[in-house]
Amino acid sequence: MEKRIVIVGAGYSGILTAKKLAKKIKKLKKQNDISVTIIDKNPFHTMLTELHEVAANRVDEDSIKISLNKVFAGRKVDVKLDTVTSIDFANKTVIGENESYKYDYIVLSAGSKPTFFGVPGAEEFSFKLWSYEDSVVLKDHIQNIFRKAACEPKAEVRKKLLSFYVVGAGFTGVEMVGELAEYVPFLCEKYDINKKEVTMFNVDGLSRPIPNLPEKLSNKVSRRLEKMGVKLILNAMVSGVGSDFIEYKQNDKTIRGTAGTVIWAAGIQSADVTQEAGKTLELTRGGRIQVDTYLRSVKDESVYITGDNMYYVPEGEERPVPQMVENCEQSAHTAAHNIICAITGQGHMEVYKPAFHGVMVCIGGRYGVAHVGLPNFMFSLPSFLAMFAKHFINIVYFIQVLGWNKIFSYLKHEFFTIRNCRSFVGGHFSNRTPSFLLMPLRVWLGAVWVFEGILKIVEGWFTDPKLTGFFGGADAWYNSILGIATASTDAATAATGAVETTAAVADATSAATGAAAAPVADAVTAATGAVGEAVGEAAKAIGEVLINFDFLGLFKMILISGKDLAESKIGDYAFKLDVPLMNWFVDSFILPNDNIQLAMQIFIVVAEILVGLALIGGLFNTPASAFSLVLQFMFVCTTGLYLNTFWMIFASIAVLIGGGRTLGLDYYAMPKLKNLWKKLPIVRKLYIYND
């Protein structure tokens, strides 16, 4: 008989519980006997921790949405768009506005909503920040306020319009007011408003912002906000909010401030459906439901509670688990494991033992504080590392939810297209240069590759094995300068090989790498002159060694000149990465067999021509540029490259991303190919595409 699992809510814990269940079910032999349904009123999952970034217009609003259909593509999870109104626990039925859903096991992960603590006017006259819609509405409101203030002639009206109060000095409140303070200077410049006319306040009954942090870090937060122009009003309880004012009590005094905008971020409570369920189950403070050590309701073992909706005090702790993302992630794992154990009767139920790794807060896109580590060893991070850790943790979450697709989108929004340099690395990675300016470089790089390939065909790379001379001639030149050969026979052999394979040496140092021919002639002459002479004298006559660094025997970095330094030009300097593992592979598998040599030669020639043509036409630009880098790396590790050909490496990097979309065939081909690619079931399931 089929076992039905219904998950109410696609928040942090709900979406992860569904994914983990689907993965576990796939491993079971009788997986068709278990179904998973996830219900949410929205077709997307919202990154609630990033709402302030949208509200203050740092990132696009789409960046905080993750499509549920994309998340569960190729997985046995049925996504239902519905608003759950109640749950009939006696008949094991979830009742929605559109339909009802029978279950054997249910996961309550409906998330939270703002709480207003009974403050008159708070819900009616303040802006909330607890949903995607909230962030978009607030973003539009802030811009409209500045647009309106710019056209307002009366100073007192303008001052009222530009007065912002953020209620709440916890994570959400501090991040929102910090983001706003960072955004205001750009709005003032855009609308030609004097920044002194804008006032920003952060109000809370707390004695310091974000009490979850150590006091030292809280003080850092205070100083940063004050530096950004935010006035902190602490130990103050808001007692009323109106259409143009906010009222609060501080030091037994009631103060009324003129407010153009009030943003409420003062606390949360469980969603309505959870509180309704709590009338049957055991409800605690904040509308959270009491659970046992396995995350089941203490009143109904078929009901599991995760994330913000659960009230659970771990063994040895005094406080319940916090309502934060890490609790959602860890509780999702435990709930999924225990549900499968309950259904199959196999394995052991897992006691929920969360291990939290600290907290962090961002004050705008450029500054942050963090107190992180292990449960018994926590430490603070400086701002740059705190911001880095924040982005890294987000990426770890995205890997679990939507893999590469979301990671690419996140990096794009947070770094590559960031507005006004509002990132902890500034705007250094943001794309500002018109990509069509790269077209001449791309075409020239492609033309050089085509030329090199055709040149090799003319030299007989399709008919005769040449790699022995190609690699050996270059090695003889490097070794003679480095003084590696220790026997006269070795020197004679190298010299003779250099004479007999002059063309191959030219291939090694000129044709393959585009290097000048003059140093090659010098190398051959010097190597020939080494016959009958001491190797050390020959080496001294050939050139100079600038770098010969051995890194733990894994590889050597070699930089030499084919002439005396006083006479050397950039075309005389050659760089090589000498990798023993690659040398062994070439000497053991490629050079001993003429057929393999010929196959490798044909591969190199064809690759050079195809890469060149692709770059000239701007077709498959990214893989072509990447393969261009691979070819360059191969040459650096075998024959080495003269420095005057290193431009090809940097050109390949420059046109790697986006270089073919403008004035190239990728402009027409890639959109169609991307649509075909992401329709493949395996591609959707593995998320190996980007939008």
Secondary structure, DSSP 8 states (H G I E B T S, - for coil): --EEEEEE--SHHHHHHHHHHHHHHHTSTTGGGEEEEEEESSSEEE-GGGHHHHHTTSS-GGGGEEEHHHHTTTSS-EEEE--EEEEETTTTEEEESS-EEE-SEEEE---EEE--TT-TTHHHHSEE-SSHHHHHHHHHHHHHHHHHHHT---HHHHHHHTEEEEE--SHHHHHHHHHHHHHHHHHHHHHT--GGG-EEEEE-SSSSS-TTS-HHHHHHHHHHHHHTTEEEE-SEEEEEE-SSEEEEEETTEEEEEE-SEEEE-S-EEE-HHHHHHTTTTTB-GGG-EEB-TTSBBSS-TTEEE-GGGEE---TT-SS---SSHHHHHHHHHHHHHHHHHHHH--S----------EEEEESSSS-EEEEEEETTEEEEE-HHHHHHHHHHHHHHHHHHHHHHHHHHHHHIIIIIS-GGG-STTTTTTS--S-GGGGHHHHHHHHHHHHHHHHHHHHTTTTTS--HHHHHHHHHHHHHHHHT---SHHHHHHHHHHHHHTHHHHHIIIIITT---SHHHHHHHHHHHHTTTS-HHHHHHHH-EEEEEEEETTTEEEEEEESS-GGG--GGGEEEEEE-HHHHHHIIIIITT-HHHHHHHHHHHHHHHHHHHHHHHHTSSHHHHHHHHHHHHHHHHHHT-EEGGGTHHHHHHHHTTTTTTTSSSTHHHHHHHHHHHHHTSHHHHHHT----
